Amino acid sequence: SDTSIALKELDFAKAAVKVQLGTQKAKKLTGQIDRDALFLRSHNILDYSLLIGVHYVKDPTELHPDAHVAEPSEARGLVAEDEKAIFYMGIIDILTHYGAKKVAENHLKAVQHYSNRSGV
């Protein structure tokens, strides 16, 4: 597969790309994602996405991104456990407000698509 293109979640899975950060980094990342999701929920925002950029490391000096930027705050990559990739992540597409219109839309979709299933 072409690594220069954007993949959606199923394509990402088919390409067998794994975000292997190690236990400590993974706990910190999932904790941050949980806090971000709670913040978005508290503002009635839904339908957001997690964007993951993958930079495959060719030169070990790339593992220290702070050395290559003007401001250390610009370097936010997470180095893979095997040190073969750097992952850059961010939550995007956060413009959908979950109000009365969206609630009605979700109920209508549920009735249209899932009316033959028990519980709906």
C-alpha positions in Angstrom: 0.0 0.0 0.0 1.1 3.6 -0.6 2.3 5.1 2.6 2.0 8.6 1.3 -1.8 8.6 1.3 -4.3 9.1 4.0 -6.0 6.0 5.3 -9.4 5.6 7.0 -9.7 3.3 10.0 -10.4 0.1 8.0 -7.7 0.8 5.5 -5.3 1.6 8.4 -6.2 -1.8 9.9 -5.8 -3.6 6.5 -2.3 -2.0 6.1 -1.4 -3.6 9.5 -0.2 -0.3 10.9 0.2 -0.6 14.6 0.6 2.2 17.1 3.0 0.4 19.5 4.1 2.9 22.1 4.8 0.7 25.1 2.7 0.5 28.3 3.6 3.8 29.9 3.2 6.0 26.8 0.0 4.1 25.8 -1.5 4.8 29.2 -0.7 8.5 29.0 -2.1 8.7 25.5 -5.4 6.9 26.3 -5.7 9.0 29.4 -5.3 12.2 27.3 -7.8 11.0 24.7 -10.3 10.2 27.5 -9.8 13.7 29.0 -10.2 15.3 25.5 -13.4 13.2 24.8 -14.9 14.3 28.2 -14.1 17.9 27.4 -15.8 17.7 24.0 -18.8 15.8 25.5 -19.1 18.6 28.2 -19.5 21.1 25.3 -22.0 18.8 23.4 -19.6 18.2 20.6 -19.6 14.9 18.8 -18.5 13.2 15.6 -14.8 14.0 15.9 -11.9 11.9 14.6 -8.4 11.0 15.7 -5.9 11.9 13.1 -2.7 9.9 13.2 0.3 10.8 11.2 3.0 8.2 10.8 6.6 9.1 10.0 8.8 6.0 9.4 12.3 6.5 10.8 15.2 6.1 8.4 17.9 7.9 10.4 18.1 7.4 14.2 18.7 11.2 14.7 15.0 11.6 13.7 14.0 10.1 17.0 14.8 13.4 18.7 12.4 15.7 16.9 13.1 18.6 19.3 16.6 18.9 17.8 15.1 19.8 14.4 12.5 22.5 15.2 12.8 26.1 16.2 10.5 25.7 19.2 10.4 22.5 21.3 6.6 23.0 21.6 6.3 22.2 17.9 7.6 18.7 18.4 4.8 16.5 19.7 5.5 13.1 18.1 5.4 9.9 20.0 8.2 7.5 19.2 7.2 3.9 18.6 8.4 1.3 21.1 10.6 -0.3 18.3 11.8 3.2 17.4 10.9 2.6 13.7 8.2 5.3 13.6 7.1 8.6 15.1 3.3 9.1 15.5 1.7 12.5 15.4 -1.8 12.7 16.7 -4.6 15.2 17.1 -8.4 15.3 17.4 -10.1 16.9 14.3 -13.5 17.5 12.9 -15.0 18.8 16.1 -17.7 21.1 14.7 -20.8 19.0 15.1 -22.9 20.2 18.0 -25.1 17.6 19.7 -28.3 19.5 20.1 -32.0 18.7 19.5 -31.5 18.5 15.8 -28.8 15.9 16.0 -30.7 13.9 18.7 -33.7 13.8 16.3 -31.4 12.8 13.4 -29.9 9.9 15.4 -33.3 8.6 16.4 -34.6 8.7 12.8 -31.5 6.9 11.6 -31.9 4.3 14.3 -35.5 3.6 13.3 -34.7 3.5 9.6 -31.6 1.3 9.9 -32.2 -0.8 13.0 -36.0 -1.2 13.2 -35.9 -4.9 12.6 -33.6 -5.5 15.6 -34.9 -6.1 19.1 -34.6 -3.2 21.5 -35.2 -0.4 19.0 
